[in-house]
């Protein structure tokens, strides 16, 4: 819908009803509604007088949510600085800003809004402009915005669940926060006003709906016209500093109930029952290791080859004892079982989320939320300078760009996205280069002795030091890149110019997730699937960029290193997010609260209290969704290497719910409600992660852990014809996985500086290759090919089994529960009956009167004249 069409749509002029309504109250409401006249908005000429708000003094009622008359509710608050008291701008600029503000306020009044201005109690430069939407305006825009409102009470009988006694322990006490009444609803229509459930005009539109309607108007009212281009919307005025804030009011203080009996105290109740730590478990008011490594007679006699060129030295296998003990926690058969369980759990989670989402869609009246019902973004309307023919309506409509222009925009945006993703990959490559170079430094500086008697030698190997420092640096880089890519994603999406808010959020969601996915997970994918996989052997190592020798895994294996990386990123991310989301707003509010010395001496109104809180931001809860989806990825994609991730996520989320509740009820201004049918692009993203998680966990178990090599050795290579043991055993497994290298085969470029100790002429390295002297020396042996075949078979079997189970679960569990289906069907029936059939009866009644008059007229025409 473009601006011109909006003008026509808002140019509504009613006429009085000529017929009497049987219900006197409903008739009065209909008559009152139909008498309203809302003129079109436009820029007021310089010479024309402007409508100005009413000025009043603060009435010393700090909890009041009404105008000074105590009757009209404050639906929104605008805050600006008195231009005459501004010292930071030139006089001409102050005059222009004042004129734009006055024109904007005058057009708000022309649109039927009522304004009341009050000077700040603490700062005389600040003016608070309170906005009230009368009944007539609410009715008009409720129809324009297709808002669904109550028809009648929910009369469906519900059966008590057998688990109610258990779930009641986790529900909020209904005696404190009473559940809302359930209604069947329908899109509002003014001419069918009498069919809607209206007991109290003041309560028919709840505060959330009122502020949503007012924000809709504020976003579309003009304040200037330049070169025949209309400038409009509160967002532009906020960006240019003409207004300092625009927000709806909290209904009370979070510390105590409202002292005004006419004002509710829902914020106080939410703070006590939702944000308080005592309710942390309450629902939200929403509606396997081998002993051979540590054995000094086995591992102590195995001398390992250096893992880098020249500066690295030979080392004992026993130094990996500690890391091998740690690895047994994660690299065991239980990990396989847990990974399979998580792959199936994800399906249950998503299926039951769909059911819950369907319930919320019904409860929040978005079941039949169509694209045509969603209003066009004001930013889109402002760019509608091209005319095209709509193939559906066969009428001309205004669009911001032609088909060729749209193609150019999409090409540019796609190229920009790939460019910035490549920059993230470049940062990952930089971290890899750091790992390759710093490993040489640690190898040269850390104590290097074959005996390995130092205590620190057990825990701090060059690989460990490199891994930990690289993980910390990677985390810092990730956090910095997040800040950059957030702004990049917003800029690209703004240039793309989506038509509706849903299109905007879906487009931004896709870009932000792509950036975050590569940023957070690329280093983990490198460690899991690339590190230590392409290193060659000591006689012929593989080099990066022709200079850096490809790094090998930690002596304990790459799985332990992946676990370390995940622990640092997941833990650091949780701490960082809590600091960023909670501590920063708290500090800002404390500074703002105590900056005014007179605050403790004066009574401050509700709107001024709320003004000093932090704004919620234009993207609202977008970052909360993003945080949860990234966490969902860590929990599912790499759970085979970090089985503790789900537990840590659960603990974090229990705390996160209460911290977010505390933040929203105490530190931020009240949010402007928005309508959405579902979670948008997040749903397919979650489903994609769930599918990818099966593949990644299968590959981690196959290629990163030692589970498959151990099973192949146990069942095939520990017994004849390959092994010498009489029964299946794990004895000799470590020796079978370490290949032999003749130190005389070192090349000059990689030969270690340190001298060789003892009479040994060979060293060992982790790989499955033939020994020197074999006709295929240093080539992969038959054990290697058996392991590769077993790994591929394992991946195929595991994927197909889990995908099959996921398909069965998805088929068996319906997306919408029978209870919700019944409610939807009942509501459709009542909408048809109460609205359309009643309207048809009225039309029949009127047609009957007309027919009766026609018959009477015909009778009088053909009746003989009386003489």
C-alpha positions in Angstrom: 0.0 0.0 0.0 1.6 3.3 -1.1 1.2 6.7 0.5 -1.3 7.9 -2.0 -3.6 4.9 -1.5 -3.1 5.4 2.2 -4.4 8.9 1.9 -7.5 7.7 0.1 -8.0 4.9 2.7 -7.7 7.3 5.6 -10.1 9.8 4.0 -13.1 8.3 5.7 -16.3 10.3 6.1 -19.3 8.7 7.7 -23.0 9.5 7.6 -25.6 9.1 10.3 -27.7 5.9 10.4 -31.3 6.5 9.3 -32.6 3.3 10.7 -33.0 2.6 14.4 -31.1 -0.3 16.0 -33.0 -2.7 18.2 -30.2 -2.6 20.8 -29.9 1.0 22.0 -26.4 0.7 23.4 -25.0 -0.9 20.2 -26.9 1.7 18.2 -25.2 4.5 20.1 -21.8 3.0 19.5 -22.5 2.6 15.8 -23.9 6.1 15.6 -20.8 7.5 17.4 -18.5 5.6 15.2 -20.2 6.6 11.9 -20.2 10.3 12.9 -16.4 10.5 13.0 -14.6 12.4 10.2 -10.9 11.7 9.8 -9.4 14.0 7.1 -6.4 13.0 5.0 -3.0 14.1 6.2 -0.7 16.4 4.3 1.9 18.9 4.7 0.6 22.1 6.3 1.5 25.2 4.2 3.6 27.9 5.9 0.8 30.4 6.0 -1.7 28.0 7.5 -2.2 27.9 11.2 -1.1 24.7 12.9 -3.0 22.6 15.3 -1.1 22.5 18.6 -1.2 20.2 21.6 -2.8 21.2 24.8 -0.3 22.3 27.5 -0.8 21.2 31.1 1.3 21.0 34.3 2.1 17.8 36.1 -0.6 16.9 38.5 1.7 15.1 41.1 0.2 11.7 40.3 3.3 9.6 39.5 1.4 6.4 38.7 -1.2 7.9 36.5 -1.5 6.6 32.9 -4.0 9.2 31.8 -4.2 12.8 30.6 -4.7 15.4 33.3 -8.5 14.9 33.0 -8.1 11.3 34.3 -10.3 10.0 31.4 -8.1 9.7 28.3 -5.5 7.0 28.5 -1.9 7.7 27.4 -1.2 5.4 24.5 2.2 6.7 23.5 4.8 9.3 24.6 7.0 11.4 22.4 9.9 13.3 24.0 11.8 16.3 22.5 14.0 19.2 23.6 12.6 22.7 23.6 14.2 24.2 20.5 14.5 27.6 22.1 16.7 26.1 24.8 19.0 24.1 22.5 22.6 25.4 22.3 24.1 22.8 20.0 22.5 23.8 16.7 22.3 27.0 14.7 19.3 29.1 15.0 18.1 28.4 11.5 18.4 24.6 12.1 16.5 24.9 15.3 13.8 26.8 13.5 13.5 24.1 10.8 13.4 21.4 13.3 10.7 23.1 15.2 8.7 23.7 12.1 8.9 20.0 11.1 7.8 19.0 14.6 4.9 21.4 14.7 3.7 20.2 11.2 4.0 16.6 12.4 2.1 17.2 15.6 -0.6 19.2 13.6 -1.0 16.3 11.2 -1.3 13.9 14.1 -4.2 16.0 15.4 -5.6 16.0 11.8 -5.6 12.2 12.0 -7.7 12.2 15.1 -5.1 11.8 17.7 -5.2 13.9 20.9 -2.0 15.4 22.3 -1.1 16.8 25.7 2.3 18.4 26.4 3.9 18.6 29.8 7.3 20.0 30.7 9.8 17.7 32.5 10.0 17.9 36.3 13.8 17.3 36.3 15.0 19.0 33.1 13.2 22.1 31.9 14.5 21.5 28.3 12.6 18.3 27.9 9.0 18.2 26.8 6.8 15.1 27.1 4.1 14.8 24.5 1.4 12.4 25.5 -0.7 10.8 22.7 -4.2 9.4 23.1 -6.2 7.6 20.4 -10.0 8.1 20.8 -12.5 5.4 20.2 -13.2 6.5 16.6 -9.6 6.4 15.6 -9.1 3.0 17.2 -12.1 1.6 15.3 -11.0 3.0 12.0 -7.4 1.8 12.1 -8.4 -1.6 13.6 -10.2 -2.2 10.4 -7.4 -0.8 8.3 -4.9 -3.0 10.1 -7.2 -6.1 10.1 -6.9 -6.5 13.9 -8.9 -9.5 15.2 -11.1 -8.6 18.2 -13.4 -10.7 20.4 -16.7 -12.1 19.1 -17.8 -14.2 22.1 -16.4 -16.3 24.9 -14.7 -19.7 24.1 -17.6 -22.2 24.7 -15.7 -25.4 23.9 -15.5 -28.0 26.6 -12.0 -28.9 27.6 -10.8 -32.1 29.2 -8.4 -32.0 32.1 -5.1 -33.7 31.4 -3.9 -36.5 33.6 -0.6 -34.7 34.0 -2.2 -31.4 35.2 -1.1 -32.2 38.8 2.5 -32.3 37.7 2.5 -29.4 35.3 0.8 -27.3 37.9 4.0 -27.3 39.9 5.7 -25.4 37.1 2.9 -23.0 36.3 2.5 -19.5 37.6 0.0 -19.2 40.5 -3.3 -18.3 38.8 -4.5 -16.6 42.0 -1.7 -14.0 41.5 -1.6 -13.7 37.7 -5.1 -14.7 36.5 -5.3 -16.3 33.1 -6.8 -14.2 30.3 -10.3 -15.0 29.2 -10.5 -17.0 25.9 -12.5 -15.4 23.1 -13.3 -16.4 19.6 -12.1 -13.5 17.4 -12.6 -12.0 13.9 -11.1 -9.2 11.9 -12.8 -6.0 13.0 -15.4 -4.3 10.8 -17.0 -1.0 11.8 -20.3 -1.7 10.1 -20.7 -4.9 12.1 -19.7 -3.4 15.4 -22.8 -4.7 17.2 -21.7 -8.3 16.5 -18.5 -7.9 18.5 -18.2 -8.5 22.2 -18.2 -5.0 23.7 -19.0 -4.7 27.4 -16.7 -1.7 28.0 -15.5 0.6 25.3 -12.4 1.5 27.3 -11.4 -2.2 27.7 -12.3 -3.4 24.2 -8.9 -2.3 22.8 -6.3 -3.5 25.3 -3.1 -1.4 25.9 -1.0 -3.5 23.5 -3.5 -3.0 20.7 -3.8 0.7 21.4 -0.1 1.3 21.3 0.2 -0.8 18.2 -2.4 1.3 16.4 -0.9 4.6 17.5 2.6 3.5 16.4 1.1 2.6 13.0 -0.2 6.2 12.7 3.0 7.7 14.0 5.0 5.8 11.4 2.9 7.2 8.5 2.2 10.8 9.3 4.0 13.5 7.2 6.2 16.3 8.5 7.5 17.8 5.3 7.5 17.7 1.5 10.6 18.3 -0.5 10.8 18.2 -4.3 7.3 16.6 -4.4 8.6 13.8 -2.1 6.8 13.3 1.1 8.8 12.8 4.3 7.0 11.0 7.1 7.3 8.8 10.0 8.5 8.9 13.6 11.6 6.8 12.8 13.0 9.6 10.6 12.3 12.2 13.2 14.0 10.1 15.8 17.0 9.6 13.6 17.4 13.3 12.9 17.1 14.2 16.6 13.8 16.2 16.3 12.4 13.7 18.8 14.6 12.1 21.4 12.3 9.1 22.2 9.0 7.5 21.4 7.6 4.7 23.5 4.5 3.3 25.2 4.3 3.4 29.0 4.8 0.7 31.5 1.6 0.4 33.6 3.3 0.7 37.0 6.6 0.6 38.9 8.2 -2.8 39.2 8.9 -2.2 42.9 5.4 -1.7 44.1 1.8 -1.8 42.9 0.3 1.2 41.3 -1.2 3.7 43.8 -3.8 4.8 41.3 -6.8 2.4 41.5 -7.6 3.0 37.8 -4.2 1.8 36.7 -3.2 -1.9 36.6 0.0 -3.4 38.1 0.9 -6.0 35.6 4.5 -4.9 35.5 4.8 -5.4 39.2 3.3 -8.9 39.0 5.5 -9.9 36.1 8.6 -8.7 38.1 7.5 -10.8 41.1 6.3 -13.9 39.3 8.4 -14.0 36.0 11.6 -12.2 36.6 12.2 -13.2 40.2 14.9 -16.0 40.8 12.6 -17.9 43.1 10.5 -18.9 40.0 13.5 -20.2 38.0 11.7 -23.5 37.4 8.3 -22.0 36.7 6.9 -21.9 33.2 6.8 -18.5 31.5 3.6 -16.6 31.6 2.9 -16.8 27.9 0.2 -17.3 27.1 35.8 -45.2 26.2 40.8 -45.2 27.0 43.6 -47.8 26.6 45.9 -48.3 29.6 48.9 -48.8 27.1 49.4 -45.0 26.8 50.1 -44.4 30.4 52.0 -47.7 31.0 55.7 -46.7 31.4 56.7 -50.1 30.0 54.7 -49.5 26.8 54.1 -45.8 26.2 57.3 -44.9 28.1 59.3 -46.9 25.5 57.6 -45.4 22.5 59.6 -42.4 21.0 57.4 -40.2 18.9 58.7 -38.2 15.9 58.8 -34.4 16.0 55.6 -32.6 15.0 57.3 -29.6 13.3 60.4 -28.8 11.4 63.8 -28.4 13.0 62.9 -26.8 16.4 60.6 -29.6 17.5 62.2 -32.6 19.2 61.4 -36.3 19.9 59.0 -37.0 22.7 57.6 -39.9 24.8 54.1 -41.2 24.2 53.5 -41.1 27.9 53.1 -37.3 27.9 49.7 -37.8 26.3 48.5 -39.8 29.3 46.6 -36.8 30.9 45.0 -35.8 27.7 44.0 -39.4 26.9 42.3 -39.6 30.3 40.3 -36.5 29.5 39.5 -37.8 26.1 37.9 -40.9 27.6 35.1 -38.7 28.9 33.9 -37.8 25.4 35.4 -40.5 23.1 33.4 -43.5 24.2 30.5 -45.7 23.0 28.2 -43.6 25.2 28.9 -40.6 22.9 27.5 -42.5 19.9 24.4 -43.4 21.8 24.0 -39.8 23.0 24.5 -38.4 19.4 21.8 -40.7 18.1 19.5 -39.7 20.9 20.1 -36.0 20.2 19.5 -36.5 16.5 16.1 -37.9 17.4 15.4 -35.4 20.2 15.8 -32.5 17.8 13.0 -33.9 15.7 10.7 -34.2 18.8 11.7 -30.7 19.8 10.8 -29.2 16.4 7.6 -31.1 16.0 6.3 -30.2 19.4 7.4 -26.6 18.8 5.1 -26.6 15.7 2.2 -27.7 17.9 3.0 -25.1 20.5 3.4 -22.5 17.7 -0.1 -23.4 16.3 -1.6 -22.9 19.8 0.1 -19.4 20.0 -1.1 -18.6 16.5 -4.6 -19.2 17.6 -4.3 -17.5 21.0 -2.7 -14.4 19.4 -5.0 -14.3 16.4 -2.5 -14.9 13.6 -4.0 -18.2 12.2 -5.1 -16.6 9.0 -2.6 -13.8 8.9 -2.2 -13.2 5.2 0.4 -11.2 3.4 -2.2 -8.9 2.1 -3.2 -8.0 5.7 0.3 -6.9 6.7 0.9 -3.2 6.3 3.7 -1.9 4.0 6.8 -0.5 5.6 6.9 3.3 5.6 10.4 3.2 4.2 9.1 1.2 1.2 6.2 3.6 0.7 8.5 6.6 0.6 10.4 5.1 -2.3 7.4 4.2 -4.4 8.2 6.4 -7.5 7.6 3.8 -10.3 4.3 2.6 -11.7 3.7 -1.0 -12.7 0.7 -3.1 -13.6 -0.4 -5.6 -10.9 -1.1 -8.9 -12.7 -3.5 -9.9 -10.0 -5.7 -6.8 -9.7 -5.0 -5.6 -13.2 -4.5 -2.1 -11.7 -1.6 0.2 -11.6 0.4 0.4 -8.3 3.4 2.2 -7.2 6.7 0.4 -6.5 10.2 1.7 -5.5 12.0 0.0 -8.4 11.5 -1.6 -11.8 12.2 -5.3 -12.5 15.6 -4.4 -13.8 16.3 -2.3 -10.7 15.2 -5.1 -8.5 17.6 -7.5 -10.3 20.5 -5.1 -9.8 19.7 -4.7 -6.1 19.5 -8.5 -5.6 22.8 -9.1 -7.5 24.5 -6.4 -5.5 23.2 -7.7 -2.2 24.1 -11.4 -3.0 27.6 -10.3 -4.1 28.0 -8.3 -0.9 27.0 -11.2 1.3 29.5 -13.6 -0.4 32.2 -11.0 -0.1 31.8 -10.5 3.6 31.5 -14.3 4.1 34.9 -14.6 2.4 36.3 -12.1 4.8 35.2 -14.3 7.7 36.8 -17.3 6.1 39.9 -15.1 5.7 39.9 -14.4 9.4 39.7 -18.2 10.0 42.7 -18.7 7.7 44.5 -16.0 9.7 43.8 -18.0 12.9 45.1 -21.1 11.3 48.3 -19.3 10.2 48.7 -18.1 13.8 48.3 -21.7 15.0 51.0 -22.9 12.5 53.5 -20.2 13.4 53.0 -20.0 17.2 53.3 -23.8 17.4 56.9 -23.4 16.4 57.4 -20.8 19.1 55.9 -23.0 21.8 57.8 -26.0 20.6 61.1 -24.1 20.9 60.4 -22.4 24.2 58.5 -25.0 26.3 60.6 -27.6 28.1 61.4 -30.5 25.8 62.8 -33.6 27.4 62.1 -37.2 26.5 61.9 -38.2 30.1 59.1 -35.7 30.7 59.5 -35.6 34.4 58.3 -32.0 34.8 54.8 -31.6 36.2 54.0 -28.9 33.8 55.0 -31.2 30.9 52.0 -33.4 31.7 49.5 -30.6 31.1 51.1 -28.0 28.9 52.2 -29.3 25.6 52.9 -27.1 22.6 49.7 -28.3 21.0 47.7 -27.5 24.2 49.2 -24.0 24.5 48.5 -23.4 20.8 45.0 -24.7 21.0 44.0 -22.6 24.0 45.5 -19.4 22.9 44.1 -19.8 19.4 40.6 -20.5 20.8 40.8 -17.4 22.9 41.9 -15.2 20.0 39.2 -16.8 17.8 36.6 -15.9 20.4 37.7 -12.3 20.5 37.7 -12.1 16.7 34.2 -13.7 16.6 32.9 -11.1 19.0 34.4 -8.2 17.0 33.2 -9.5 13.7 29.7 -9.9 15.2 29.5 -6.2 15.8 30.7 -5.4 12.3 28.5 -7.9 10.5 25.5 -6.8 12.4 25.8 -3.4 10.8 26.7 -4.9 7.4 23.6 -7.1 7.4 21.4 -4.2 8.3 22.9 -2.0 5.6 22.5 -4.6 2.9 18.9 -5.3 4.0 18.0 -1.6 4.0 19.4 -1.3 0.5 17.4 -4.3 -0.6 14.3 -2.5 0.5 11.8 -5.3 1.5 8.1 -4.4 1.2 6.8 -5.5 4.6 8.2 -5.9 8.1 8.0 -9.7 7.8 10.0 -9.6 4.5 12.5 -7.3 6.2 13.0 -9.5 9.2 13.2 -12.7 7.2 15.8 -11.2 4.8 17.8 -9.8 7.8 17.5 -13.1 9.6 18.9 -15.0 6.7 21.9 -12.7 6.3 22.7 -12.5 10.0 22.5 -16.3 10.4 24.8 -16.8 7.4 27.3 -14.4 8.9 27.0 -15.9 12.4 27.1 -19.5 11.1 30.4 -19.0 9.3 31.8 -16.8 12.1 31.0 -19.1 15.0 31.2 -22.6 13.4 34.0 -22.3 10.8 36.9 -22.8 13.3 35.0 -25.8 14.8 34.5 -27.3 11.4 38.2 -26.8 10.6 39.3 -28.6 13.8 36.7 -31.4 13.4 37.2 -32.2 9.7 40.4 -30.8 8.4 43.1 -30.4 11.1 45.4 -33.4 11.3 43.8 -35.1 8.3 46.3 -33.9 5.6 49.7 -33.8 7.3 51.6 -36.4 5.2 54.3 -38.2 7.2 57.6 -37.1 8.8 59.6 -37.8 5.6 57.1 -35.9 3.4 55.1 -33.4 5.3 52.3 -31.2 3.8 52.8 -27.4 3.9 50.4 -24.5 3.9 51.1 -21.7 1.6 54.4 -23.5 0.8 55.8 -22.3 4.1 53.9 -23.5 7.1 53.9 -27.2 7.9 50.3 -28.4 8.3 49.6 -28.8 12.0 48.8 -32.1 13.6 46.3 -32.8 16.3 47.0 -32.6 20.0 48.7 -35.9 21.2 45.3 -36.7 22.8 43.6 -36.3 19.5 41.6 -33.6 17.7 38.4 -34.4 19.5 39.8 -33.1 22.8 40.9 -29.9 21.0 37.4 -29.5 19.4 35.9 -29.8 22.9 38.3 -27.1 24.2 37.3 -24.8 21.4 33.6 -25.4 21.9 33.9 -24.9 25.7 35.7 -21.6 25.3 33.3 -20.2 22.6 30.1 -21.4 24.3 31.1 -20.3 27.8 32.6 -17.1 26.6 29.6 -16.3 24.5 27.2 -16.9 27.4 29.2 -14.6 29.7 29.6 -11.9 27.1 25.9 -11.9 26.2 24.9 -11.6 29.9 27.3 -8.7 30.4 26.1 -7.0 27.2 22.4 -7.6 27.8 22.2 -7.0 31.5 25.2 -5.1 33.0 25.4 -2.4 30.3 21.7 -1.3 30.5 21.9 -1.5 34.3 25.0 0.8 34.4 23.5 3.2 31.9 20.3 3.4 33.9 22.2 4.0 37.1 24.2 6.8 35.6 21.1 8.4 34.2 19.1 7.9 37.4 21.7 9.6 39.6 22.8 12.3 37.2 20.0 14.6 38.3 20.6 15.7 41.9 17.0 16.7 42.4 15.5 13.4 41.5 15.1 12.3 45.1 13.4 15.5 46.0 10.7 15.6 43.4 7.7 13.5 42.4 8.4 12.2 38.9 5.6 11.1 36.5 5.4 7.7 35.0 6.4 9.0 31.5 9.6 10.6 32.8 10.5 7.4 34.7 10.1 5.4 31.5 12.0 8.0 29.4 15.2 7.4 31.5 15.0 3.6 30.8 16.9 2.1 27.9 15.2 1.8 24.4 14.5 -1.7 23.3 16.0 -1.1 19.8 14.4 -1.2 16.4 15.0 -5.0 16.0 13.3 -5.8 19.2 13.8 -9.5 20.1 15.7 -10.3 17.0 19.0 -10.8 18.9 17.3 -13.1 21.4 16.2 -15.3 18.6 19.7 -15.2 17.0 21.3 -16.1 20.3 19.0 -19.1 20.8 19.5 -20.4 17.2 23.3 -20.1 17.5 23.1 -22.0 20.8 20.8 -24.6 19.2 23.6 -25.1 16.6 26.3 -25.7 19.2 24.0 -28.1 21.1 23.1 -30.1 18.0 25.9 -29.8 15.4 28.8 -30.7 17.7 27.2 -32.7 20.5 29.3 -35.8 19.8 32.4 -33.9 20.8 30.8 -31.8 23.6 28.1 -33.8 25.3 27.9 -31.3 28.1 26.6 -28.6 25.7 22.9 -29.5 26.2 23.3 -29.4 30.0 25.1 -26.1 29.9 22.5 -24.7 27.5 19.7 -25.7 29.8 21.3 -24.0 32.8 22.0 -20.9 30.7 18.5 -20.7 29.4 16.9 -21.1 32.9 19.0 -18.1 34.0 18.5 -16.3 30.7 14.7 -16.4 31.0 14.8 -14.7 34.4 17.6 -12.2 33.3 15.6 -11.2 30.2 12.4 -10.9 32.3 14.2 -8.7 34.8 15.7 -6.7 32.0 12.4 -6.1 30.2 10.5 -5.3 33.3 13.0 -3.0 35.0 15.7 -1.7 32.6 13.9 -1.2 29.2 11.1 0.9 28.0 7.9 -0.9 27.1 8.0 -2.6 23.7 5.7 -1.7 20.8 3.7 -4.8 20.0 4.0 -6.2 16.5 2.0 -8.9 14.7 3.6 -12.0 13.2 2.2 -15.4 12.3 5.2 -17.5 13.3 8.9 -17.2 13.9 9.5 -16.6 10.2 12.9 -17.6 8.7 14.0 -19.0 12.0 11.8 -22.1 11.4 13.5 -23.4 8.2 16.9 -22.4 9.8 16.2 -24.7 12.8 15.1 -27.5 10.5 18.2 -27.1 8.4 20.4 -27.2 11.5 18.6 -30.4 12.6 19.2 -32.1 9.3 22.9 -30.9 9.1 23.4 -32.1 12.8 23.0 -35.7 11.8 25.7 -35.4 9.2 28.2 -33.5 11.4 27.8 -35.8 14.4 28.2 -38.9 12.2 31.3 -37.4 10.6 32.8 -36.3 14.0 32.3 -39.9 15.4 33.7 -41.4 12.2 36.6 -39.0 11.3 37.5 -37.1 14.5 37.1 -39.7 17.3 38.9 -43.0 17.6 35.8 -45.1 17.9 35.8 -46.6 14.4 39.6 -47.5 14.4 39.1 -49.1 17.8 36.2 -51.2 16.7 38.0 -52.3 13.5 41.0 -53.3 15.5 38.9 -55.2 18.1 36.8 -57.1 15.6 39.3 -57.7 12.8 43.0 -56.8 13.5 43.4 -58.1 17.0 42.8 -61.7 15.8 44.2 -63.7 12.9 44.8 -63.3 10.1 45.9 -59.7 10.8 46.5 -60.1 14.6 48.3 -62.5 16.9 45.8 -62.6 19.8 43.7 -65.7 20.3 40.5 -63.7 21.1 39.1 -60.2 20.5 41.0 -57.7 22.6 42.2 -54.1 22.7 45.7 -55.1 23.7 48.2 -53.8 21.1 45.8 -51.2 19.8 48.1 -48.2 20.5 51.0 -49.9 18.8 48.9 -50.7 15.7 47.9 -47.0 15.3 51.5 -45.7 15.4 53.5 -46.1 12.2 57.3 -46.4 12.1 59.7 -43.9 10.6 63.4 -44.2 10.0 65.1 -41.0 11.3 67.7 -41.3 8.5 64.9 -40.5 6.0 64.3 -37.0 7.4 64.8 -34.3 4.8 67.3 -31.5 5.6 64.4 -28.9 5.7 62.6 -30.8 8.5 65.4 -32.7 10.3 65.3 -31.7 14.0 68.1 -29.7 15.6 68.0 -31.7 18.8 70.3 -34.7 19.0 69.0 -38.3 19.1 69.1 -40.0 22.4 69.9 -43.7 22.8 70.5 -46.3 20.2 67.0 -46.1 18.5 67.1 -45.5 14.8 63.3 -45.1 14.4 60.5 -42.9 15.8 56.7 -43.3 15.7 53.9 -41.1 14.4 50.1 -41.3 14.4 49.1 -42.9 11.1 48.3 -46.2 9.4 51.3 -46.7 7.0 53.7 -49.4 6.0 57.1 -49.4 7.9 60.4 -48.5 6.2 61.9 -51.4 4.3 58.5 -52.5 3.0 58.0 -52.5 -0.7 55.2 -49.9 -0.2 57.0 -48.1 2.6 55.2 -45.0 4.0 52.1 -45.8 2.0 48.7 -46.4 3.7 48.4 -50.0 4.9 45.4 -52.4 4.7 44.3 -51.3 8.2 43.9 -47.8 6.9 41.6 -48.9 4.1 39.5 -51.1 6.4 39.1 -48.1 8.7 38.1 -45.8 5.8 35.5 -48.3 4.6 34.1 -48.7 8.1 33.9 -45.0 8.6 32.0 -44.5 5.4 29.7 -47.4 6.2 29.1 -46.0 9.6 28.1 -42.6 8.3 25.7 -44.0 5.7 24.0 -46.4 8.2 23.8 -43.8 11.0 22.4 -41.1 8.7 19.8 -43.4 7.2 18.6 -44.8 10.5 18.2 -41.4 12.1 16.6 -39.8 9.1 14.2 -42.7 8.9 13.2 -42.3 12.5 12.9 -38.5 12.0 10.6 -39.1 9.1 8.4 -41.4 11.1 8.2 -39.0 14.0 7.4 -36.1 11.8 4.6 -38.1 10.2 3.1 -39.4 13.4 3.0 -36.1 15.3 0.6 -33.7 13.7 1.7 -30.0 13.5 -1.6 -28.8 15.0 -3.3 -30.5 18.0 -6.9 -31.6 17.8 -7.8 -29.1 20.5 -6.4 -26.2 18.5 -8.1 -27.5 15.3 -11.5 -27.5 17.1 -11.0 -23.9 18.3 -10.1 -22.7 14.8 -13.1 -24.5 13.3 -15.4 -23.1 15.9 -14.1 -19.6 15.4 -14.7 -19.8 11.7 -18.2 -21.0 12.2 -19.0 -18.2 14.6 -17.5 -15.6 12.3 -19.7 -16.9 9.5 -22.8 -17.0 11.7 -22.4 -13.8 13.8 -21.0 -11.5 11.1 -22.1 -12.6 7.7 -25.5 -14.3 8.4 -26.6 -11.5 10.7 -25.6 -9.0 8.0 -27.6 -11.1 5.5 -30.6 -11.1 7.8 -30.5 -7.3 8.1 -30.3 -7.0 4.3 -33.3 -9.3 3.9 -35.2 -7.3 6.5 -34.5 -4.1 4.5 -35.4 -5.7 1.2 -38.6 -6.9 2.8 -39.5 -3.3 3.7 -38.7 -2.2 0.2 -40.8 -5.0 -1.3 -43.7 -4.1 1.0 -43.6 -0.5 -0.2 -43.5 -1.5 -3.8 -46.5 -3.8 -3.3 -48.4 -1.0 -1.5 -47.5 1.4 -4.4 -48.8 -1.1 -6.9 -52.0 -1.6 -5.1 -52.7 2.1 -5.0 -52.0 2.3 -8.7 -54.4 -0.3 -9.8 -57.2 0.3 -7.2 -60.2 2.0 -8.8 -60.7 5.6 -8.0 -63.4 6.4 -5.4 -66.0 8.6 -6.7 
